[in-house]
Amino acid sequence: MKRKSVRDINVSGLRVLIRADLNVPLDDRQHITDDARIRKFLPTLDYVVEHGGRAIVMSHLGRPTGDPDKDRKLSLRPVADRIAELTGRACKFVESITGPEALAASSGLGDGETLLLENLRFDPAETIIDKAKKNPSGKLTPAQEEARQVFARALAAHGDAYVNDAFGTCHRKHVSMYDVPRLIQPGLRVVGFLVEKELMYLGRAIESPKRPFVAILGGAKVSDKIGVIRNLLDKVDHILIGGAMMFTFWAACDRAVGKSLCERDKLDLARELLDAGGDKLQLPSDCVAAAELREGVESTVVAGELPPNLMGLDIGPQTLEAFKRIIASAGTIVWNGPVGAFEVKPFDAGTFAIAHAIAEATDQGAVSVIGGGDSAAAVAQAGLAERMTHVSTGGGASLKFLEGKRFEALEVLDQA
């Protein structure tokens, strides 16, 4: 999916409306605890500003409830302050998204200046498309559709050009992602450098991988990864299965799984995937189990049937060695989902060992793409992010990409 980049347009003197993903974690005092998303956005912002554009930045933050008192802690003001701190330039901020005050702020920008609008999700119209799934017709009501379009027109009034640099929400048809660019003049609807990089690495991994191509899939539910497994089976050389979803596959093979998480209603589906995958689909042969998920709890390695009083919480040492051998020989590695309950020691061992194995393979020339979310968090916690070829900023988006889903928010942008 090739889309025109911000470097392909002349931004000088234009109000450039940039949809970024600045959804950073905040503590109770509204202090940013991890500014990685801001830092990854800065190359796009710097390009616009340094080439004389007037940057109007918009983003969401958290999940506002609609209660102004509770939502106050989700203001983007701390993000504006951090942008200024990181760039050494002023970043203006307006406590509104649309309306006279916000429009005056964006219209009054000079060349090379930056403005950050308030949290997009403070206006419920931003995500109103999500309500369509809850309506009997599966569509928005006329009133909901009108609210959506009114908000889209008001947002689009801020910009002459549009830049999508928010990969983490590219799989959603939210107003700022889908409706706004459609209202911008063709030829001036482009992607930023972060989205461009995501499309390059994820696209290359799927379409023209360096072989052997190894996919590592973890997480709790087989149902979350059905589309990914089906889409990748005819593309990869190996799919390594970990996480709690391994126990649904074990149960599908008539293997006792004790108290482990298991989607009993997905056993037939798991059998279908095993039949379709054949030797490509590699299941763990052993696991680390305990009576409960608790830090410091006594654990044991189980290579056979899990007794009724135990639950599997990580891949076992035999599995780890087998997976490491496959990873070491890989040309391309895509990882989405931890292979164990890595938030709780000692069940983080498998996930961190896999991260180190991928880093070592990357050092030897493999292309490694880490699919955001918990996988990206594990890589960061292990201090290995810089050794990976690419760490995605969008867990849900990267998962949808690996499923081969359409990204309508990108399809409305200008083709390269």
C-alpha positions as CSV (number, residue, x, y, z in Angstrom):
1,M,0.0,0.0,0.0
2,K,2.1,2.9,-1.3
3,R,0.9,6.4,-0.3
4,K,2.3,9.8,-1.0
5,S,4.6,11.1,1.8
6,V,4.8,14.5,3.4
7,R,8.2,14.9,1.7
8,D,6.3,14.8,-1.7
9,I,4.4,18.0,-1.1
10,N,5.4,21.7,-0.6
11,V,4.2,22.6,2.9
12,S,5.6,26.1,2.9
13,G,2.9,28.6,4.0
14,L,0.3,25.9,4.3
15,R,-1.7,25.0,7.4
16,V,-0.7,21.3,7.7
17,L,-3.2,19.3,9.8
18,I,-1.4,16.4,11.3
19,R,-3.1,13.4,12.9
20,A,-0.5,12.0,15.3
21,D,-0.7,9.3,17.9
22,L,0.3,11.0,21.1
23,N,-1.6,8.7,23.4
24,V,1.1,8.6,26.0
25,P,0.8,7.2,29.6
26,L,0.3,9.7,32.4
27,D,0.7,9.3,36.1
28,D,-1.8,10.6,38.7
29,R,-0.3,14.1,38.5
30,Q,-0.5,14.2,34.7
31,H,3.2,13.7,34.2
32,I,4.2,11.7,31.1
33,T,5.8,8.4,32.1
34,D,6.9,7.3,28.6
35,D,7.3,9.8,25.7
36,A,8.3,7.3,23.1
37,R,5.3,8.1,20.9
38,I,6.1,11.8,21.0
39,R,9.7,11.2,20.0
40,K,8.7,8.9,17.1
41,F,6.4,11.6,15.8
42,L,9.0,14.4,15.9
43,P,10.6,13.7,12.5
44,T,7.3,14.5,10.7
45,L,6.7,17.5,12.9
46,D,10.2,18.8,12.4
47,Y,10.0,18.3,8.6
48,V,6.8,20.4,8.4
49,V,8.1,23.2,10.6
50,E,11.5,23.4,9.1
51,H,10.0,23.6,5.6
52,G,7.8,26.6,6.5
53,G,4.6,24.8,7.2
54,R,2.2,25.7,9.9
55,A,1.7,22.5,12.0
56,I,-1.7,22.0,13.5
57,V,-1.4,18.7,15.5
58,M,-4.4,16.6,16.6
59,S,-4.4,13.4,18.7
60,H,-6.5,11.4,21.1
61,L,-5.4,10.5,24.7
62,G,-7.0,7.7,26.7
63,R,-10.7,7.0,26.8
64,P,-12.7,10.0,28.0
65,T,-15.9,9.2,29.8
66,G,-17.8,12.4,29.0
67,D,-17.5,13.6,32.6
68,P,-15.5,16.9,32.4
69,D,-14.1,16.5,36.0
70,K,-12.8,13.0,35.3
71,D,-11.7,13.8,31.8
72,R,-9.6,16.8,32.8
73,K,-6.7,14.4,33.5
74,L,-6.7,13.4,29.9
75,S,-5.9,16.8,28.6
76,L,-3.1,17.0,26.0
77,R,-1.5,20.1,27.6
78,P,1.3,18.0,29.1
79,V,2.0,16.7,25.6
80,A,2.3,20.2,24.2
81,D,4.8,21.0,27.0
82,R,6.9,17.9,26.2
83,I,6.9,18.7,22.5
84,A,8.3,22.1,23.3
85,E,10.9,20.6,25.7
86,L,12.0,18.0,23.1
87,T,12.2,20.4,20.1
88,G,13.3,23.5,21.8
89,R,10.5,25.4,20.0
90,A,7.2,26.7,21.3
91,C,4.2,24.5,21.0
92,K,1.0,26.4,21.3
93,F,-2.0,24.7,22.9
94,V,-5.7,25.4,22.7
95,E,-8.2,24.0,25.1
96,S,-10.7,23.2,22.4
97,I,-10.8,21.1,19.2
98,T,-13.2,23.1,17.0
99,G,-15.1,26.4,17.3
100,P,-14.0,30.0,17.2
101,E,-11.2,29.8,19.7
102,A,-9.6,26.8,18.1
103,L,-10.0,28.1,14.5
104,A,-8.6,31.5,15.5
105,A,-5.6,29.7,17.0
106,S,-4.9,27.6,13.9
107,S,-5.6,30.5,11.5
108,G,-3.2,32.8,13.4
109,L,-0.2,30.5,13.2
110,G,2.8,31.8,11.4
111,D,5.2,29.8,9.1
112,G,7.2,27.3,11.1
113,E,4.9,27.4,14.2
114,T,3.1,24.5,16.0
115,L,-0.3,24.3,17.6
116,L,-1.7,21.2,19.4
117,L,-5.5,20.9,19.7
118,E,-7.1,19.4,22.7
119,N,-7.9,15.7,23.0
120,L,-10.0,14.7,20.0
121,R,-12.0,12.2,22.0
122,F,-13.4,15.0,24.2
123,D,-15.9,15.3,21.3
124,P,-17.9,12.1,21.1
125,A,-18.3,12.5,17.4
126,E,-14.7,11.5,16.9
127,T,-15.4,7.9,17.6
128,I,-19.2,7.8,16.9
129,I,-18.7,5.3,14.0
130,D,-18.0,2.7,16.7
131,K,-21.7,3.1,17.8
132,A,-22.8,1.7,14.4
133,K,-21.9,-1.8,15.6
134,K,-24.4,-1.4,18.4
135,N,-27.3,-0.2,16.3
136,P,-29.8,-2.8,15.0
137,S,-29.1,-1.7,11.4
138,G,-25.4,-1.8,11.8
139,K,-25.2,1.8,10.6
140,L,-25.2,5.2,12.2
141,T,-28.6,6.9,12.7
142,P,-29.2,10.0,10.6
143,A,-28.5,12.2,13.7
144,Q,-25.3,10.3,14.4
145,E,-24.1,10.6,10.8
146,E,-24.9,14.4,10.9
147,A,-22.9,14.8,14.1
148,R,-20.0,13.0,12.4
149,Q,-20.0,15.1,9.3
150,V,-20.3,18.4,11.3
151,F,-17.3,17.5,13.4
152,A,-15.4,16.4,10.2
153,R,-16.0,19.8,8.5
154,A,-15.0,21.7,11.6
155,L,-11.7,19.8,11.9
156,A,-10.9,20.0,8.2
157,A,-11.3,23.8,8.5
158,H,-8.0,23.9,10.4
159,G,-5.9,22.7,7.5
160,D,-5.0,23.2,3.8
161,A,-3.1,19.8,3.8
162,Y,-3.5,16.6,5.8
163,V,-0.8,14.3,7.2
164,N,-1.7,10.9,8.7
165,D,1.1,9.9,11.1
166,A,-1.0,7.9,13.6
167,F,-0.4,4.2,12.6
168,G,-1.9,3.0,15.9
169,T,-5.4,4.1,14.8
170,C,-5.1,3.5,11.0
171,H,-7.4,0.5,11.3
172,R,-10.3,2.7,12.6
173,K,-12.6,4.9,10.6
174,H,-12.7,7.6,13.2
175,V,-13.5,11.1,12.0
176,S,-9.9,12.5,12.2
177,M,-8.6,9.4,10.4
178,Y,-11.1,8.9,7.6
179,D,-13.6,11.7,7.1
180,V,-11.3,14.7,7.5
181,P,-8.8,13.7,4.8
182,R,-11.7,13.2,2.4
183,L,-12.5,16.9,2.8
184,I,-8.9,18.0,2.0
185,Q,-7.9,18.9,-1.6
186,P,-6.5,15.8,-3.5
187,G,-2.8,16.0,-3.8
188,L,-2.4,17.2,-0.3
189,R,-3.5,14.1,1.6
190,V,-0.3,12.2,2.6
191,V,1.3,10.0,5.3
192,G,4.0,11.1,7.7
193,F,7.3,9.4,8.2
194,L,6.2,7.1,11.0
195,V,3.3,5.6,9.0
196,E,5.5,5.5,5.9
197,K,8.0,3.4,7.9
198,E,5.3,1.1,9.3
199,L,3.9,0.4,5.9
200,M,7.4,-0.2,4.5
201,Y,8.5,-2.8,7.1
202,L,5.2,-4.5,7.6
203,G,4.5,-4.6,3.9
204,R,7.9,-5.8,3.0
205,A,7.7,-8.6,5.6
206,I,4.4,-9.9,4.2
207,E,5.0,-9.3,0.5
208,S,8.7,-10.0,-0.1
209,P,10.3,-11.5,3.0
210,K,13.9,-12.6,3.3
211,R,13.6,-16.3,4.0
212,P,13.2,-18.3,6.1
213,F,10.2,-16.3,7.2
214,V,9.2,-17.0,10.9
215,A,6.1,-15.6,12.6
216,I,5.9,-15.8,16.4
217,L,2.3,-15.5,17.7
218,G,1.4,-15.3,21.3
219,G,-1.4,-13.8,23.5
220,A,-4.4,-15.2,25.3
221,K,-6.9,-16.2,22.6
222,V,-6.8,-18.2,19.4
223,S,-9.8,-16.2,18.3
224,D,-7.7,-13.0,18.3
225,K,-5.2,-14.6,16.0
226,I,-7.4,-16.6,13.6
227,G,-7.1,-14.1,10.8
228,V,-3.4,-13.7,11.2
229,I,-2.7,-17.4,11.2
230,R,-4.9,-17.9,8.1
231,N,-3.3,-15.0,6.2
232,L,0.2,-16.0,7.0
233,L,0.1,-19.8,6.5
234,D,0.8,-19.6,2.8
235,K,3.5,-16.9,3.3
236,V,5.7,-18.1,6.1
237,D,8.0,-21.0,6.7
238,H,7.2,-21.4,10.4
239,I,4.6,-20.1,12.8
240,L,5.6,-20.5,16.4
241,I,2.7,-20.5,18.9
242,G,3.0,-19.3,22.5
243,G,1.0,-17.6,25.1
244,A,-2.2,-18.9,26.7
245,M,-3.7,-19.7,23.2
246,M,-1.3,-22.6,23.1
247,F,-3.5,-24.4,25.5
248,T,-6.5,-24.2,23.2
249,F,-4.3,-26.0,20.6
250,W,-3.2,-28.5,23.2
251,A,-6.8,-29.2,24.1
252,A,-7.6,-29.6,20.4
253,C,-5.0,-32.4,20.4
254,D,-6.8,-34.1,23.4
255,R,-4.1,-33.0,25.8
256,A,-5.1,-32.1,29.4
257,V,-4.5,-28.4,30.1
258,G,-5.5,-28.3,33.8
259,K,-6.6,-24.8,34.9
260,S,-5.0,-23.1,31.9
261,L,-6.9,-20.5,29.9
262,C,-8.6,-22.4,27.1
263,E,-11.2,-21.4,24.6
264,R,-13.3,-24.6,24.6
265,D,-15.7,-23.3,22.0
266,K,-12.7,-22.9,19.6
267,L,-11.4,-26.4,19.6
268,D,-12.8,-27.3,16.2
269,L,-11.3,-24.1,14.8
270,A,-7.9,-25.0,16.4
271,R,-8.0,-28.4,14.8
272,E,-8.8,-26.8,11.4
273,L,-5.8,-24.5,11.8
274,L,-3.5,-27.4,12.8
275,D,-4.6,-29.4,9.8
276,A,-4.1,-26.4,7.4
277,G,-0.8,-25.5,9.0
278,G,0.8,-28.9,9.0
279,D,4.5,-28.8,9.9
280,K,4.5,-25.0,9.6
281,L,2.5,-24.6,12.8
282,Q,4.8,-25.3,15.7
283,L,3.2,-25.9,19.1
284,P,5.1,-25.8,22.4
285,S,6.1,-29.2,23.7
286,D,6.3,-28.1,27.4
287,C,5.3,-25.3,29.6
288,V,6.0,-23.7,33.0
289,A,3.0,-24.2,35.3
290,A,1.8,-23.1,38.7
291,A,-1.3,-23.3,40.9
292,E,-2.0,-19.6,40.4
293,L,-0.7,-16.5,38.6
294,R,1.2,-14.7,41.3
295,E,4.7,-13.3,41.6
296,G,7.1,-15.7,43.3
297,V,4.7,-18.6,43.3
298,E,6.2,-22.1,43.1
299,S,6.4,-23.3,39.5
300,T,7.2,-26.4,37.7
301,V,8.0,-27.6,34.1
302,V,5.3,-29.9,32.6
303,A,6.1,-31.7,29.4
304,G,3.0,-34.0,29.4
305,E,-0.5,-33.7,30.7
306,L,-1.2,-30.7,33.0
307,P,-2.8,-31.9,36.2
308,P,-6.1,-30.3,37.3
309,N,-4.6,-28.1,39.9
310,L,-2.1,-26.4,37.7
311,M,-2.2,-23.7,34.9
312,G,0.3,-23.2,32.2
313,L,1.8,-19.7,32.3
314,D,4.9,-19.7,30.1
315,I,6.6,-21.8,27.4
316,G,9.0,-24.4,28.8
317,P,12.8,-24.8,28.4
318,Q,12.5,-27.5,25.7
319,T,10.1,-25.4,23.7
320,L,12.4,-22.3,24.1
321,E,15.4,-24.2,22.8
322,A,13.5,-25.4,19.8
323,F,12.1,-22.0,19.0
324,K,15.5,-20.4,19.4
325,R,17.0,-22.7,16.8
326,I,14.3,-21.7,14.3
327,I,14.7,-18.0,15.1
328,A,18.5,-18.2,14.7
329,S,18.1,-19.4,11.1
330,A,15.4,-16.9,10.1
331,G,15.7,-14.3,7.4
332,T,12.6,-12.4,8.5
333,I,10.9,-12.5,11.9
334,V,7.5,-11.0,12.8
335,W,6.5,-11.2,16.4
336,N,3.0,-10.3,17.8
337,G,2.1,-11.3,21.3
338,P,4.1,-12.5,24.4
339,V,4.7,-16.2,24.8
340,G,3.9,-16.2,28.5
341,A,2.3,-14.1,31.3
342,F,5.3,-11.8,31.1
343,E,3.9,-9.1,33.5
344,V,4.5,-11.5,36.4
345,K,7.8,-13.1,37.4
346,P,8.9,-15.8,36.8
347,F,6.6,-16.2,33.8
348,D,8.4,-13.4,31.9
349,A,11.4,-15.7,31.2
350,G,10.2,-17.2,28.0
351,T,9.1,-13.8,26.5
352,F,12.4,-12.1,27.3
353,A,14.4,-15.1,26.1
354,I,12.5,-14.9,22.7
355,A,13.2,-11.2,22.6
356,H,16.9,-11.8,23.1
357,A,16.9,-14.6,20.4
358,I,15.3,-12.2,17.9
359,A,17.8,-9.5,18.7
360,E,20.7,-11.9,18.2
361,A,19.2,-13.0,14.9
362,T,18.8,-9.4,13.8
363,D,22.5,-8.8,14.7
364,Q,23.3,-11.6,12.2
365,G,21.3,-10.0,9.4
366,A,17.7,-11.0,9.9
367,V,14.9,-8.5,9.5
368,S,12.8,-8.3,12.7
369,V,9.4,-6.6,12.9
370,I,7.9,-6.3,16.4
371,G,4.1,-5.9,16.2
372,G,3.5,-3.3,18.8
373,G,1.4,-3.8,22.0
374,D,2.8,-6.2,24.6
375,S,5.5,-7.4,22.2
376,A,6.8,-3.9,21.9
377,A,6.6,-3.4,25.7
378,A,8.5,-6.6,26.3
379,V,11.3,-5.6,23.9
380,A,11.5,-2.2,25.5
381,Q,11.6,-3.7,29.0
382,A,14.4,-6.0,27.9
383,G,16.3,-3.0,26.6
384,L,16.4,-4.5,23.1
385,A,14.3,-2.0,21.0
386,E,17.3,-0.5,19.3
387,R,18.5,-3.9,18.2
388,M,15.3,-4.7,16.3
389,T,14.8,-3.7,12.7
390,H,11.4,-2.1,13.4
391,V,9.2,-1.9,16.5
392,S,5.6,-1.0,15.5
393,T,3.7,1.7,17.3
394,G,0.4,0.1,16.8
395,G,-0.5,-3.3,18.4
396,G,-4.1,-3.5,17.1
397,A,-3.1,-1.9,13.8
398,S,-0.2,-4.2,13.1
399,L,-2.4,-7.2,14.0
400,K,-5.0,-6.1,11.4
401,F,-2.2,-5.5,8.9
402,L,-0.9,-9.1,9.4
403,E,-4.5,-10.3,8.9
404,G,-4.5,-8.6,5.5
405,K,-7.3,-6.3,6.4
406,R,-8.1,-3.1,4.5
407,F,-7.1,0.2,6.1
408,E,-9.7,2.6,4.8
409,A,-8.1,5.5,6.6
410,L,-5.1,5.0,4.4
411,E,-7.0,4.2,1.2
412,V,-8.5,7.8,1.2
413,L,-5.0,9.3,1.0
414,D,-3.1,10.1,-2.2
415,Q,-1.4,7.2,-3.9
416,A,2.3,7.5,-4.5
